[in-house]
């Protein structure tokens, strides 16, 4: 991924624009009284007012951004004006890269960035492949025994194994897997935790203690035992940074380790779970992907990756991206005052019929056929855009595609039940279990 220049001074205020249209407060009150999801309020604001809209949940308006040109402006063209403040997961990830800002973010990103380039990714290819083969062997055993599995839990298990191998050089053992269950437990609890920081920390104190203890053991093992069987991992990169950068204390290394665990497994596991649920509704998409080419061919690889891209269009990893206007600006013709909270929502951008053809249909071919997907910048941003876009985009695509190339030709999950709705938290995840048994794939 490209290295971004150090941010310069904020741009001067832009010429005055027109006021951002604001949702009728009565509609907001009705939404609050009905106990709706936040996404329902967003969708109502977008439908009534367009791609730049405001609503009030307190004394000051919040601006919702879904129009592609406005998404591009906020995230990619003016990232120094629309800044990130405290991350929702700071209680868990501390001062890790996702939550860091300013000079600290610049330093921390530089340390990790080289690991996610094409050359850096080669270090992790074997680890990804071995985690995929381990998951495929489990699925073969489930199919042979007729065992019921939870697809979501299986995807989380694979993603945890992959990121743990990439961090430490070691495969995920059962004891570590049990301890790491504390990470998704805290992630799932975040939306319902008390607003008070002390009370929130107390509500998940036991889980945080388990995470801290596991992180401490992993850091100590990396120092004393050195690299794992596949060589050094991301944790060793952080320890090397500590040799020359005193800010890399054990606490910051812990925060980066947990950040990589969260970012490296939660989004991938959720995407893969949604993908299997979508293929259950659209089985012809699986058939077309497998028919695109022989096993191991570039054609099949591209077709499988298109499945991932279309799943990310439906359920982007970064479904909402909060920003704060550090200065006055004009956004798509609308005046944005300094101090305004801005919410970019790729989830709604990806479902906009004015941007995407037939957006409610699962159609991976739109990522394979020239001219089928929108070309306007800002139309597709499942991992964000600009300098704060997720570093692990290529890693996530690679591990998802490798696993699917193992599983799709061999197994079809037959779901016993499917979640009735989505839960909108740190990610958009299925709100419930996904029990299934595995059947054989019909011969194409």
N, C-alpha and C positions, 0 to 999 in steps of 0.2 A: 504494500500500500504506500501511497506517496507520502513523503514527509512534508508537513505543512510549516510555513514560515511562522516565526514568532509573531503574535498579534501586535499590531501597532496601536496608536492612539485611536480612541473612538471617533467615528466620522462626525462632522458637524451636523446639527439638526437639519432635516430636510424641509422643503417648503411645506406649508400647511396643507393637509388633506381634509377630506370630508369626515364627519363623525362615523365611527363604526356603528352599524345598525345593532340595536339591542333588543333582546327577546323580552316580550311583555312580562313584567314581574308576576302577573296573575298566572301565567303559564308555568313559571318557575315554582310558584306556591303550589299549584296543582300537582306538579311533578313531585315536590317534596312530600305533600300529603299522601300521595300514592305509593311512596316508598320505592320509586323506580331506580334503576341503575343509572350511574352517571352517563353511560354511553347513550341512554335514552334521551337525556337532556341535550347532549351534544348533537344527536341525530335530529332532534326537533329544531335546534338552533340553525343547523346547516340547511335543513329542508325549507325553513321559513325565510331565512335571511341570506343564504349563500355561503361562499367559501371563506369569508372573514366575518365573524359574528361575535356579539358580546352577550353576556348574561351576568346576573349578579347573584351570588350566594352569600354575600356580605355587603359591606358599605361600598366597595369598589368593584367595577366591572372586570371580568376576566374575558380575554379575547380568544376565541376558538379559531384555529387556522386549519383549513382543509383544502383550499384551492391550490393546485400544484405550483403556480407561480409564487404564491405567498409562502408555501412550504419551503420552496427553494430559497426564497429571499431570507427567511428567518434562519434556516439551518446552514445554508451553504454560502450565501452572499454576505450576510451580516452577522456572523457568529460572535463577533466581539461586541456587538450592540445587544443581541438577544442572548443573554448569558444564562448559564446553569447555576442554580443555587443548591440548597441542600437536597440530597437525593433521598427518595422515599425509603430506601433500604439502608440508610446510614447507620442505623442501630445495629445492623448485621455486618455491613462491609466497612464500617469505620471510614478511614481516609483513603480507601482503595481507589483505583483509577476511575470507576464510575462516579464516585462522589467528589473527587478532587476538582479543584478549580484553580485558575490563574497559573502562576509559575510552577506550583506543585504538580498540577495536571500535566504541564508541558514536560517536566522532568520525568514523571512516571510513564508517560506515553512513550517517550524516547527509549526508555529502558526496554519496554515490551514490544515496540513496533517491529523491530527486525525479526522477531520470532514468527510473525504472521505474514511475511512476504513469501513469494514463491520459493525462494531459497530456504528461508527459515522453516516453511511448512514441511520440507522434505525430511526434517528431523523427526517429524511426528507421523509420517506415513505408515511405518510399520506398526506403531502403537495403535493407530486407528484401525488398521486391518486386523490386528489380533483381537481387539475388542469386538469388532464386527463378527469375526469367526467364532468367538466365545458365545456371543448372543445367538448366532445362527445354530450352534450346537445345542443350546438350551431349547430353542424353538423346535428343532428336530426331535428332541426327547419329549417335549410336550405333545407334539403331533403323534408320535409313536404310541404314547401312553393314553391319548385322549384326555389329557389333563386340561383343566380350566386355568387360564392365565389372565392376569390383568394387563392389557396392552400398554396402558399408561405407565404402570409400574415397571414393565419390561423396558420401555423406552428410557425411563429415568435410570434404570440400572445400567443400560448400555452407555448412556451419556456420562454417567458418573465414572464408569470404568475407563472410558476414553479420556476424560479430563484428568483423572487420577494418574493414569499412565503417563500423560503428557506433563503433569506437574512433577511427579516423583521418579518416573522411570520404572515403576512397579505396577503390576496388575492390582486391581481392587480385590482385597481379601474379604471374607465374610465379616470379620470383626470391624474393619474399617467401614464397610458398607453399613453396618448397623449404626455406627457412630455418626456417619454422614447423613443419616435420616433426619438429624436435627436441622440440617440446612433447609430442605424443602418445607419442614414443619414451620420454621420461622418465616420463610417466604410466604407461605399460605396464610400465616397469621397477620402479616403486616397490615392489610386493609382494615382489620377490625381492632387493632391495638389502640389503647387510649392515646389521646392527643398529647398528654403530658409525657415528656421524655422519660422521667424517672419511673412513672407507672408503667409505661410501655416496656421498658427494660425489665422491670420486675415480672411482668406477665410472661416473659420468655426467658427468664434468668437461667433455668435449668438447661434449656437447649443451647443458649449462648455459652454456658460453662463447658458443655460437651464439645462444642465447636472450638473453643479456645484451647481446651486440653488436647484435642486431636491435632490442631494446628501446631501447638508447641512440640508435640512428639514428632511431627513430620519435619519441622524445621531442624530439630536436634538430630534426627536421623540423617537428613541431607548433609549436615555439617560433619557428622562423625563417620558415617558409613559411605559417604560419597554418592556417586551416580548409581542408578539402578541398572538392571540387565541390558537395557537399551540405551544406556548413556545418560547424560544429564538432562534434566527437564526444566520446565519453567521456574520451578522453585530454586534450582541452582543458579539460574540467571539472576534472580532477585538477591541471592546470597552474594553473588559476584558484585552486584551493584553496591552492596553494603561495604565492600572493601574500599571503595573510592568515594562513596556518597554517605556522609554520616547521618543524613535524614532517614536512611533505610535501617531503622531500628527494628528489633524483633517485632514490635507492635505494628509498624508499617508493613513489614513482610507478612505478618499474619493477616492484615487487612487486604493486601494484594492477593494472598493465597485464597482467602474466602471470596473475594470479588471474582477471581477466576473460576472458582468452584460454582458460584451462582451463575455467572454469565456463561460459563462453559458447559453447563448441563441443563439448567432450567429451561432456557429458550429452545435448545435442541430437542429435549425430551417432549416439550409441549408441541412443537412443530410436528414431530414424527407421530405423536398420538393423534393430532388433528388429521394428518395425512391418511392414516389408516381408517379413521372414521369417514373421511371424505370418499375414500376408495370403496368403502362399504356402500355408500349411496350412489357412487358413479363407477361401477366395476369396469365399464368400457375404457376408462382412463388407464387402468392397470393393463388391460389387454393391448391397448395401443402402444404403451411404453415398452412392453415385452416384445411386441412385434416390430419395433423400430429397428432392431438389429440383433445380431447374435450376441451371446454372452461375452462380455468384455469388449465389445465393439464401441467405437466412439459414438455411433448413432444411438445405441441403447443408453450409454452414459448421458448423453444430452437429453434424451427423453425422460430418464429418471430424474435428472436434475430439474427438468421443467415441472415435474410433479411437485418438487420441493418449492420451486418459485411460486407456483400457483397456490400452494398451501399458505405460503408466506403472504401472498396477496390477500387471501381471506383472513388470515390470523397473523399479522406482522409481529415479530418479536418485540419491537418497540411500538406498541399500539398507541401510546401517548407519550409526548416529549414536552415536559414543562420547561418554559424559559421565562426570563424576566427582562423587560426592556430597561437597559441601563441609560438610555437617552431617548430623546424624541425622534420619531421617524415617520415616514409615510410608507404604508404597507399596502400594496395593490390599490393605491389611491386613497387609503383611509389613514387618518391621523392616529398615531400611537404615542401616548404620552409616556415620558420616563416614569418608571415605577410600575407600569402595567404588567400584570401576569399574563403570559401568552401560552396557550396550550396547542401544540401541533398534534394533529390526530391522523396519522397514516391509516389507521383502521377505516376511517370514513373516506379518506382520499381514495383508497383502493376499491371502495364500493360505490363510487360516484358514477352514475350512468352518463354524466356529461364528460367524464374522462375515460372510462373503460366501457368497451362494448359488452353488453349483457353481463354486468358485473356479478349478478347473483348465480351465474352458472360456473361450475368448476370445469375449466377448460385449459389444461396445460398447453395445448397447441398454440395458445397466444404467445407463449415464450419460445416457440420453435419456428413459427411462420413469419417471415419478414412482413412488416406493416401491420401486424395484428395487435401489438401492444402500443400504448401511447408513447410518443417521443418527447412530450413536454417535460423538461426537468422538474422534478418534484412530484411526478405522477406515481412513482414506485419507490418507497423508502422503508422497507421492512426492518432495516437495522439503523435507521436514521440516515442523515446526509452530512456532508461537510466534515470539518476537522474532528467533530465529536462523534462521528459515525462509529459503530462498533468495530473494534479492531479484529474481532474474531469471525467476520463474515465468511471469508474463504475457508476457515477451519470448520465452521458449522456446516457449510454447503458440502465440504468434502466428507465429513464424517456421516452426514445424513445420506449422501449418495452411496457411499461404500456400503453402509448397512443395508439400504434398500436393494442394492444389486445382489446381496446375499439372500434377503428374505422374500422379495417379490416373486422370483421364479419358483419358489418352493412352497409357499404357504399363503392361504387366504384365511384371515381371521373371520370367524362367524360369531358376531357379537350376540351375547345373551340379552344384553340391554345396553342402551347408549344414554349418555347424559342428556337431559332435557334442555340444558342451557349452558351458556359460558359464564365463567367467573372472571371478572375484570379486576385484576390485581396488578402485581408487578409484570405479569404476562397475562394474555388472554388464554385461559386454560379450560378444558372440559370440566364442568362442575359436577363431578361424580365419578364412580368407578367405571371401568371399561372391560368387564369380563368377557372372555371369548374362548372358543376352542378353535383349533387350526385344521383346515381342510387342505386338500391338494389343489394346485392350480390346474385348471383345465388345459389340455393340450391345444396350442394355437396352430 
